[in-house]
Amino acid sequence: MKSLMFAVMAVVGLSTAGVAQANEELAKKSGCLSCHAVDTKKMGPSFKDVAKKYKGNAAAEADLVGKLTTAKGHPKVKSSEDDNKALVKWVLAM
């Protein structure tokens, strides 16, 4: 039984790591990492600081996607709205 639990936890951990890496690649491809980093301030705030700022805010995802998509409150981005949604979910999960 312990072996089964360990195997399940390992699979979940690896799939989570793969999703995080894919989202970081998407952030790089979209140009986000030019101004932001995961855990340190660059030109813009770190993704972890953004997640902390919006923690507990039910409207955070919609607000941030709106800022990225409309270029109001954030410089124009070259990623699609679907990519913006995926990136915002990734950042807010930090």
Secondary structure by P-SEA (a helix, b strand, c coil): caaaaaaaaaaaaaaaaaaaaaaaaaaaaaccccccccccccccccaaaaaaaaccccaaaaaaaaaaaaccccccccccaaaaaaaaaaaaac
